[in-house]
Amino acid sequence: MKHQTWKALATVIALAGILMLGACHKKAAPPPPPPPPPSAAPTASISVSPDTIAQGQSATLTWQTSNATDVSIDGIGAVQPSGTQQVTPTDSITYHLVAKGSGGNQEASTRLTVTPPPGAEAAPPSSTEEDLFGHNVKDVYFDYDRYDIRSDQQASIQADMLFLNQHPNINFTVEGHCDSRGSTEYNLALGDQRASAVKSALTTAGINPNRIKTISYGKEKPFCLEESEGCWRQNRRGHFVYQK
Amino acid sequence: MNDTHRPVPHFTIGARLLSALSLLILLGSLFPSTSFAQDWVRTGSGLGVEKVHLAVPDFKPSNSDPQNDALLKAFNDTLWNDLDNSGVVELVSKSFYPLQAPGQPPEVTFGVWNSPPPNAAMLAFGNLGVAAGKLTVQGWLYDVKNTASPEVLGKQYTDVATSDAARLIAHKFADEIIFRLGGGIPGITESKIYFVSDRSGNKEIWVMDYDGSNQRQLTHQGSVSLSPRVSPDGSRLAFSSLTKAGWDILMFSLDLNRLVSFPRFGGTNLSPAWSPDGARLALSSSRGGNSQIYLCDVSGANLHRITSNKGPDVGPVWNRKTGAQIAFVSGDTGLPQVYTIEADGTNQQRMTDQGYAVSPSWSPNGQFLTLAWIRKYGPGEPGSSDIYLMDIASKQWVQLTHDGGRNDYPSWAPDGRHIVFQSSRSGKEEIWMMLADGTKLHQLTFTGRNTQPNWSWK
């Protein structure tokens, strides 16, 4: 009898508690449901790799968007929100992406440059030896007041050497140039050392020194005239000239 | 105002020494005894040498010949300019002059000149006239404080009746005054400046009078010709030119007005410089591998190397007093610095301590170098360089130019008082002149680009 009484009492207390709680709950008016949050603005980015190709080569277009429901790229059409695609355009082109979502629109673009095929690989019949020389023999660039060959110029020297070895009948001149700052006389001497450094690098690697003349132009015959870091950098070079 | 003037110095050998000392004191006072080199040059009365107050009224016509006006203008302008830029006199402004100026000694009223407003110590006056196609100029220099015996100088000149002749007479008269009032150092009014100009389409060697008149082309190489240096006796000019073979030293005869033979050395040959006895040349040559300083006889024989540095060596100049040392530029430690070395190749000394230093020029008294210097050099520095004066014994220096632009290639006048240099301060490279304390700065060339001036030795 006692057990059943306790059970009944517990149930009553529990029920009362629930009722009380329910009553508290029921007594406050429920808050209105919060308005739905505004949609996030879409993001978009697009890139192409490599960004310069020769005609006939392909590149990979890569894009990424978020919060977009409708993504399209000019020249391609509707695409997935994110993805990659191989492209093989015949001319330089700018890929323009538009991402639309409930939060708005976002655009992005990237440029792919298409160059005519390299001369060595597809020389047109009228290409002369001098043209080949101009296409393939790269100038060597120097730091301010320096005449030592920079490590990032070694690749040019190597490529030049390769071409010069393949065409052992070509003779040429290396001109030493300086930027517009500093004294006329000192720059002539510095240009001379630049030309010599390039000649030395080539002869050490086996090119016959009799094929190479050197001359300094100091700052007398610049490639550009602006007083700017970009132009100065352009002028500090060993310049190769085909000897006719 | 109580102005006390020193008595006019007697022109004896003692006075010559006195004025040489004055010049040294003038230049010496620019270098403080502390180890800090002065940055600005103090000018004016603080330097301890007071310049003579000279009045120079326009010369008067001696007759009514119609040619007089033009010739008087040429004469008066030249005389005033020569004296104003001389560095030895302070010209009294014409606005203080009485209306009546003297043309003859009897016309001089001392009291008018030696008291305010002119307050002059000396008076230069005279007359000019054309008669029968000839030009005659009479000129006097008077000490207006010495009414008893005022005449210091009285001269008469005769020449053809042309503007050029009038200018030449003005130069000669000005030099007489400068010699007497400047303590026995000859004036420079008849000296010449050789320089490079591109106004003909190519860089060629040109020459002009020291005041910028009579600019004329000397070489017609049709290539790039640079670094003119005239011989001590004024008969020849050496320069560097881009020929078919490369950069060669070429020799131009000023007497014959054409090139004369000079050997080709091979390599890149630059910046020739004459020894003061005219017997040898110093030059930069890369015939041995990299550019180093070589000496040779004036015929080109006996070519031998005197430096053995790593970087390019260029721009030599001889000690004008002794002919025993040479200053030059070397990139041995990186950026170019100025060095001196004995002519036998020993005792190489570095003169500059930092920055980018080039273009040394040795003063006639052997004591100073001027050079072009960028003292603070850093990456991307746009390259504003200034002309500096350095005492060789102490290596203390003074900055002479301050107004920006690229200033380079200073060259001393034979009087040791003036410096000519190239500057881009007007917007492009032109040739400018100043006194050795940085004052009296004025432009000499205006057409094309003009660079690398070289002052004659006398």
Interface residues (C-beta under 8 A of the other chain):
Chain A: Y144 D145 Y147 R181 G182 S183 T184 E185 Y186 L188 A189 L190 D192 Q193 S196 I215 S216 E220 E227 E229
Chain B: K203 V224 L226 S227 S240 L242 G246 W247 G267 T268 L270 S271 S284 S286 G289 N290 S291 G311 P312 D313 V314 G315 V329 G331 G334 L335 P336 Y356 V358 S359 A372 P379 G380 P382 G383 D408 Y409 T451 Q452
